[in-house]
């Protein structure tokens, strides 16, 4: 990839496709550097506190069992890491 500036890509996975009822289960950021440095990736799983639909799990590979141990988004807002 030939970049003139660094580029960050944000990827969000959710429990489904309805923004009024579904919730975030994963946030990922991938940073590509214009100077050719290796790409950096950061990812955080989030407990949505509602079931992940089978359809969403088939797309993103994230299941309820994977996210049960993760912090919820409401608690993540008040927790510093």
CORGINOR-V869733 format. One record per pair of residues at least 24 apart in sequence whose C-alpha atoms are under 10 Angstrom apart, sorted by the first residue. I is the first residue (numbers start at 0). GAP is how many residues later the second one is. D is the distance in whole Angstrom. If there is no record, write none. Layout:
# CORGINOR-V869733
<<I,GAP,D> <I,GAP,D>>
This chain:
# CORGINOR-V869733
<<0,31,9> <0,32,9> <0,33,9> <0,35,9> <1,30,10> <1,31,9> <1,32,7> <1,33,9> <1,34,9> <2,29,8> <2,30,7> <2,31,5> <2,32,8> <2,33,9> <3,29,9> <3,30,6> <3,31,8> <4,27,9> <4,28,7> <4,29,5> <4,30,8> <5,25,7> <5,26,6> <5,27,5> <5,28,5> <5,29,8> <5,30,9> <6,24,6> <6,25,5> <6,26,6> <6,27,8> <6,32,10> <7,24,6> <7,25,9> <7,31,10> <7,32,9> <7,33,10> <8,32,10> <9,32,10> <9,33,10> <10,32,9> <11,31,10> <11,32,10> <11,48,10> <12,32,9> <12,33,10> <12,43,8> <12,44,10> <12,46,9> <12,47,7> <12,48,10> <12,49,9> <13,32,10> <13,34,8> <13,38,8> <13,39,9> <13,42,7> <13,43,9> <13,45,10> <13,46,8> <13,48,9> <14,33,8> <14,34,10> <14,35,8> <14,36,7> <14,37,4> <14,38,6> <14,39,9> <14,40,9> <14,41,6> <14,42,8> <14,45,9> <14,47,9> <14,48,9> <14,49,9> <15,35,10> <15,36,7> <15,37,6> <15,38,9> <15,39,7> <15,40,5> <15,41,9> <15,43,10> <16,36,10> <16,38,10> <16,39,8> <20,29,10> <21,26,8> <21,28,8> <21,29,9> <21,30,9> <21,31,9> <22,24,9> <22,25,6> <22,26,8> <22,27,8> <22,28,9> <22,29,9> <22,50,9> <23,24,6> <23,25,10> <23,28,10> <23,48,9> <23,49,8> <24,24,9> <24,25,10> <24,27,8> <24,35,10> <24,37,8> <24,38,9> <24,39,9> <24,41,10> <24,42,7> <24,45,9> <24,47,9> <24,48,9> <25,34,9> <25,36,9> <25,41,9> <25,47,10> <43,26,9> <43,27,10> <44,24,9> <44,25,6> <44,26,8> <44,27,9> <44,28,10> <45,24,5> <45,25,6> <45,26,6> <45,27,6> <45,28,10> <45,29,10> <45,30,8> <46,24,5> <46,25,4> <46,26,7> <46,27,10> <46,28,10> <46,29,10> <47,24,6> <47,25,7> <47,26,9> <48,24,9> <48,25,10>>
